[in-house]
């Protein structure tokens, strides 16, 4: 089976001299859930734009399910559903009509288009709003509408550019469930996000891009193993007034009842407990802190938390 996305030595320099991409290589296999991480201006949106044919490519080669985007752009685009960062539909058009119009654009027969529209609008909790003007939807519902529109022609590849930015936590988790199910059904998903915990929760592989270059790419657990430390979260039996003094361990207190301890991977956890007990601190539960991609990201791009806080 051909790769969903194959990028070779892709460069992109804009008219103002800004380098969007500086020669990236990337292969995303069919059926993957892939995360592309980077700060604003890192190049991730440029890469998504080139793959979807919204941005003119520079030097290099890009193929979508073996369709060359330069010489067979129409075939390539039919494989893709794109959800951009910002809403780009007519806000004075009803929700249902926006989805059906997109179906007509791709030549989906009317009866099948109505069936699919109902399916996706129901799954994304928009069916009861199908007659409502899109401009009256909340930000989170507008993003769901863009996903329904992107899926109406049943693409093999879904490109999501910051799909949950500005969406509240409960809606974000419902979106995660939908995307996992969609990926499990066979749709390849490429996600760009600022929420590093989102990539850690959803993506099998992650690429980290900075200033147009790919800094690292691997399966998510393998990337996380590059960290030489682990962070433990301890729930305490009673509030802790002062941070404990622990040998070779960095302690933080996100709340009075919680400690976060950063320690080397080979550090004996029993030694931690012994030191805490000696200082009168009793631990009720212990767990590894997830969402550690942020720490790895900052290390790879050459920034630390202090620098970020100061900036």
C-alpha positions as CSV (number, residue, x, y, z in Angstrom):
1,X,0.0,0.0,0.0
2,X,1.3,3.5,-0.9
3,X,2.0,6.0,1.9
4,X,-0.7,8.5,2.7
5,X,1.8,11.3,2.5
6,X,5.3,11.2,1.1
7,X,7.4,14.4,1.3
8,X,11.0,14.5,0.0
9,X,13.4,17.4,0.5
10,X,10.6,20.0,0.6
11,X,11.6,23.7,0.6
12,X,9.4,26.7,0.7
13,X,10.5,30.4,0.8
14,X,7.9,33.1,0.7
15,X,8.1,36.3,-1.4
16,X,9.2,38.3,1.7
17,X,12.2,36.0,2.2
18,X,10.7,34.1,5.1
19,X,11.7,30.5,5.0
20,X,8.6,28.3,5.6
21,X,10.3,25.0,5.1
22,X,14.0,24.2,4.9
23,X,14.1,20.7,3.3
24,X,11.9,18.4,5.3
25,X,11.4,14.7,4.7
26,X,8.3,13.0,6.0
27,X,6.4,9.8,5.3
28,X,3.0,9.1,6.9
29,X,1.7,5.6,6.3
30,X,-1.9,4.9,5.5
31,X,-4.0,4.5,8.7
32,X,-1.7,6.5,10.9
33,X,-2.6,9.1,13.4
34,X,0.3,11.5,13.1
35,X,1.1,14.7,15.1
36,X,3.0,17.6,13.7
37,X,4.1,19.9,16.5
38,X,5.7,23.3,16.4
39,X,5.3,26.9,17.6
40,X,3.7,29.6,15.5
41,X,5.9,30.1,12.4
42,X,7.7,26.8,12.8
43,X,6.4,25.5,9.4
44,X,3.7,23.1,10.3
45,X,0.9,25.1,8.7
46,X,3.0,25.6,5.6
47,X,3.5,21.8,5.3
48,X,-0.3,21.2,5.7
49,X,-1.0,24.0,3.1
50,X,1.3,22.4,0.6
51,X,0.0,18.9,1.0
52,X,-3.6,20.2,0.6
53,X,-2.6,22.4,-2.5
54,X,-3.5,25.6,-0.8
55,X,0.1,26.8,-0.7
56,X,2.3,26.6,-3.8
57,X,5.2,24.2,-3.1
58,X,8.8,25.2,-3.6
59,X,11.5,22.7,-4.4
60,X,10.9,19.1,-3.4
61,X,8.4,16.3,-4.0
62,X,5.0,15.7,-2.4
63,X,2.7,12.8,-3.0
64,X,-0.7,11.9,-1.5
65,X,-1.5,8.3,-1.9
66,X,1.0,8.3,-4.7
67,X,-0.6,11.2,-6.5
68,X,1.9,14.0,-7.3
69,X,0.4,17.3,-6.1
70,X,2.1,19.2,-8.9
71,X,1.1,17.0,-11.8
72,X,-2.1,15.3,-10.5
73,X,-3.4,17.9,-8.1
74,X,-7.1,17.1,-8.6
75,X,-6.6,13.4,-7.8
76,X,-4.5,14.2,-4.8
77,X,-7.1,16.7,-3.4
78,X,-9.9,14.1,-3.7
79,X,-8.1,12.0,-1.2
80,X,-8.0,14.9,1.4
81,X,-10.3,16.5,3.8
82,X,-9.0,19.7,5.3
83,X,-10.0,21.4,8.5
84,X,-8.2,24.8,8.6
85,X,-7.4,26.9,11.7
86,X,-10.1,29.5,11.0
87,X,-13.7,29.0,9.8
88,X,-13.9,29.6,6.0
89,X,-17.6,29.0,5.3
90,X,-20.4,31.4,4.5
91,X,-21.8,32.2,8.0
92,X,-25.1,33.3,6.5
93,X,-25.7,29.8,5.1
94,X,-27.5,27.1,7.2
95,X,-25.3,24.4,8.7
96,X,-26.8,21.6,6.7
97,X,-26.5,23.5,3.4
98,X,-22.8,24.1,4.0
99,X,-22.2,20.3,4.2
100,X,-24.4,19.5,1.2
101,X,-22.8,22.1,-0.9
102,X,-19.4,20.6,-0.2
103,X,-20.8,17.2,-1.2
104,X,-22.0,18.6,-4.5
105,X,-18.6,20.0,-5.2
106,X,-17.1,16.5,-4.9
107,X,-19.9,15.0,-7.1
108,X,-21.6,13.0,-4.3
109,X,-25.1,12.0,-5.5
110,X,-27.8,14.0,-3.7
111,X,-29.4,11.0,-1.9
112,X,-26.0,9.7,-0.7
113,X,-25.0,13.3,0.3
114,X,-28.1,13.7,2.5
115,X,-27.4,10.3,4.1
116,X,-23.8,11.2,4.8
117,X,-24.7,14.7,6.0
118,X,-27.1,13.4,8.6
119,X,-24.6,10.8,9.7
120,X,-21.7,13.3,10.3
121,X,-23.9,16.0,11.7
122,X,-25.4,13.6,14.2
123,X,-22.1,12.2,15.2
124,X,-20.7,15.7,15.7
125,X,-23.9,16.8,17.6
126,X,-25.0,19.3,14.9
127,X,-28.0,17.6,13.4
128,X,-30.5,19.6,15.6
129,X,-28.8,22.8,14.3
130,X,-28.9,21.9,10.6
131,X,-31.3,24.8,9.8
132,X,-29.4,27.3,11.9
133,X,-27.2,29.9,10.3
134,X,-23.5,28.9,10.8
135,X,-22.6,32.4,12.0
136,X,-24.6,31.8,15.2
137,X,-22.6,28.7,16.2
138,X,-20.1,28.8,19.0
139,X,-16.4,28.5,18.2
140,X,-16.4,24.8,19.1
141,X,-19.4,24.0,17.0
142,X,-18.0,25.9,14.0
143,X,-14.9,23.6,14.2
144,X,-17.2,20.5,14.3
145,X,-19.0,21.9,11.2
146,X,-15.7,22.2,9.4
147,X,-14.9,18.6,10.3
148,X,-18.3,17.4,9.0
149,X,-17.8,19.4,5.8
150,X,-14.3,17.9,5.4
151,X,-15.5,14.3,5.7
152,X,-18.6,14.5,3.5
153,X,-16.7,13.1,0.4
154,X,-15.2,10.4,2.7
155,X,-11.5,11.3,2.2
156,X,-8.8,8.8,3.0
157,X,-6.7,11.5,4.6
158,X,-7.9,14.1,7.1
159,X,-5.7,17.2,7.8
160,X,-6.5,18.9,11.0
161,X,-4.8,22.3,11.6
162,X,-5.3,23.2,15.3
163,X,-8.8,21.6,15.4
164,X,-9.4,22.2,19.1
165,X,-7.9,25.7,19.6
166,X,-10.2,27.7,21.8
167,X,-12.5,24.7,22.5
168,X,-13.3,24.0,26.1
169,X,-12.0,20.9,27.9
170,X,-15.1,18.8,27.7
171,X,-15.7,19.5,24.0
172,X,-12.0,18.8,23.4
173,X,-12.3,15.3,25.0
174,X,-15.4,14.5,23.0
175,X,-13.6,15.5,19.9
176,X,-10.7,13.2,20.8
177,X,-13.2,10.3,21.1
178,X,-14.6,11.0,17.7
179,X,-11.1,11.3,16.1
180,X,-10.0,8.0,17.6
181,X,-13.0,6.2,16.2
182,X,-12.5,7.8,12.8
183,X,-8.9,6.7,12.7
184,X,-9.8,3.2,13.9
185,X,-12.2,3.0,10.9
186,X,-9.2,3.5,8.6
187,X,-9.0,7.2,8.0
188,X,-5.4,8.6,8.1
189,X,-5.2,11.7,10.3
190,X,-2.6,14.3,10.4
191,X,-2.9,16.7,13.4
192,X,-1.1,20.0,14.1
193,X,-1.7,21.3,17.6
194,X,-0.4,23.6,20.2
195,X,-1.8,21.3,22.9
196,X,1.1,18.9,23.4
197,X,-1.1,16.7,25.7
198,X,-3.4,16.3,22.7
199,X,-0.6,14.9,20.5
200,X,0.5,12.6,23.4
201,X,-3.1,11.3,23.9
202,X,-3.9,10.8,20.2
203,X,-0.9,10.3,18.0
204,X,1.0,7.1,17.3
205,X,3.9,9.1,15.8
206,X,5.0,12.7,16.3
207,X,7.2,15.0,14.3
208,X,8.6,18.2,15.9
209,X,9.3,21.0,13.5
210,X,11.1,24.3,14.3
211,X,12.1,27.1,11.9
212,X,11.2,24.9,8.9
213,X,13.3,21.9,9.9
214,X,12.3,18.6,11.3
215,X,14.1,18.3,14.7
216,X,12.8,14.9,15.7
217,X,10.4,12.2,14.5
218,X,9.5,8.9,16.1
219,X,6.7,6.9,17.8
220,X,5.4,8.9,20.7
221,X,6.6,6.6,23.4
222,X,10.1,6.4,21.9
223,X,10.3,10.2,21.7
224,X,9.3,10.4,25.4
225,X,12.1,7.9,26.3
226,X,14.6,10.5,25.2
227,X,13.9,12.4,28.4
228,X,16.5,11.5,31.0
229,X,14.1,12.3,33.8
230,X,10.6,11.3,34.9
231,X,8.0,13.3,36.7
232,X,6.0,11.8,39.5
233,X,2.8,13.3,40.8
234,X,2.1,12.6,44.5
235,X,-1.2,13.2,46.2
236,X,-0.7,14.0,49.8
237,X,-2.6,13.0,52.9
238,X,-2.5,16.6,54.2
239,X,-1.5,20.0,52.7
240,X,2.2,20.7,52.5
241,X,3.3,24.1,53.8
242,X,6.9,24.0,52.6
243,X,8.5,22.2,49.7
244,X,10.4,19.1,50.9
245,X,14.2,19.0,50.6
246,X,15.1,15.9,48.5
247,X,18.5,14.8,47.4
248,X,18.8,15.0,43.6
249,X,15.1,15.7,43.1
250,X,13.3,18.9,42.0
251,X,10.1,19.4,43.8
252,X,7.1,21.6,42.8
253,X,3.7,22.0,44.5
254,X,0.9,22.7,41.9
255,X,-1.5,22.6,44.8
256,X,-1.0,22.4,48.6
257,X,-2.2,18.7,48.4
258,X,0.0,17.7,45.4
259,X,3.7,17.4,44.8
260,X,5.4,17.0,41.4
261,X,8.9,15.5,41.6
262,X,11.3,15.5,38.7
263,X,14.0,12.8,39.2
264,X,16.3,10.6,37.1
265,X,14.8,7.5,35.6
266,X,17.1,5.3,37.7
267,X,16.3,7.0,41.0
268,X,14.9,4.7,43.6
269,X,11.3,5.7,44.4
270,X,11.5,4.0,47.8
271,X,14.3,6.5,48.6
272,X,11.9,9.4,47.8
273,X,9.2,7.9,50.1
274,X,11.8,7.5,52.9
275,X,12.9,11.2,52.6
276,X,9.3,12.4,52.5
277,X,8.4,10.3,55.5
278,X,11.3,11.7,57.5
279,X,9.9,15.2,56.9
280,X,6.5,14.2,58.0
281,X,4.9,14.1,54.6
282,X,2.5,11.1,53.9
283,X,1.7,10.1,50.4
284,X,-1.7,8.8,49.5
285,X,-1.2,7.9,45.8
286,X,1.5,8.1,43.1
287,X,1.4,8.3,39.4
288,X,3.6,9.2,36.4
289,X,2.9,12.5,34.9
290,X,1.8,12.3,31.3
291,X,1.9,15.1,28.7
292,X,5.7,15.2,28.9
293,X,6.0,16.1,25.2
294,X,6.1,19.7,26.2
295,X,9.3,19.2,28.2
296,X,10.9,17.3,25.2
297,X,9.7,20.0,22.8
298,X,11.3,22.8,24.8
299,X,14.6,20.9,25.0
300,X,14.7,20.1,21.3
301,X,14.1,23.7,20.2
302,X,16.7,25.0,22.7
303,X,14.4,26.7,25.1
304,X,13.8,26.1,28.8
305,X,10.8,26.8,31.0
306,X,12.4,29.9,32.5
307,X,13.0,31.3,29.0
308,X,9.5,30.6,28.0
309,X,8.1,32.2,31.1
310,X,10.3,35.3,30.6
311,X,9.2,35.6,26.9
